[in-house]
Amino acid sequence: MSDEDDLEDFDPDQDDFEKEEDEKETEEEEDYRKEGEEFPEEWLPNPLTEDMMKEGLSLLCKTGSGLGHAYVKLEVKERDLTDIYLLRSYIHLRYVDVSENHLTDLSPLNHLTHLLWLKADGNRLRSAQLNERPYLQTASFAYNQITDTEGISHPRLGSLNLKGNSIRMVTGLDPQKLISLHTVELRGNQLESTLGINLPKLKNLYLEIKDAGLQT
């Protein structure tokens, strides 16, 4: 079985990662944001290492040729990471959790052609931009410092979480590219209107309008 066959059969509702509740703002989340605001401006460099990779890798699967195997799941959360450059070499990864670190750049993920699931919550990201990932279905960038919605153009993306950022206007969400996006979480931002949200498959939208106090 090829990578492509495995990816076609992927069901995001059956993965073994914990899913964030959609219904409520908890005290824990509020404390999390307060802690984030107290982070120092600069952190000592702490790049992802081979030893961390060995600890965080799991889920052995066949590669595209069907003749080899590779680990496709990585969890390296809460490691104080400032750099994930090493991921450029792990092209078979499909599930990546780099949440609760100090990352400002996710560009190494542009080398992960088969990426299906991404969680990058609680970092210091200012953008959710990545090169178009053909198989990416779930992406979470909650509680970062993201200011816009540019650079999100993954054709199979179904669920996008941008909760707890600093977004004022929704721009760049192209309805001709985001043809599978059905759930968008935008609560905890600084939204001034719903302009820019025009997605053909959208079923679940969670947001607050700053001035009007509107919650959906």
Sequence and secondary structure as in RCSB ss.txt:
>XXXX:A:sequence
MSDEDDLEDFDPDQDDFEKEEDEKETEEEEDYRKEGEEFPEEWLPNPLTEDMMKEGLSLLCKTGSGLGHAYVKLE
VKERDLTDIYLLRSYIHLRYVDVSENHLTDLSPLNHLTHLLWLKADGNRLRSAQLNERPYLQTASFAYNQITDTE
GISHPRLGSLNLKGNSIRMVTGLDPQKLISLHTVELRGNQLESTLGINLPKLKNLYLEIKDAGLQT
>XXXX:A:secstr
  HHHHHHT  GGG SS    SS   HHHHHHHHHHHTS S     B  HHHHHHHEEEEEE TTSS EEEEEEE
  SS  SB GGGGG TT  EEE  SS     GGGGG TT  EEE  SS  S       TT  EEE  SS     T
T   TT  EEE TTS   S     TTT TT  EEE TTS     TT   TT  EEE EETTTTEE 
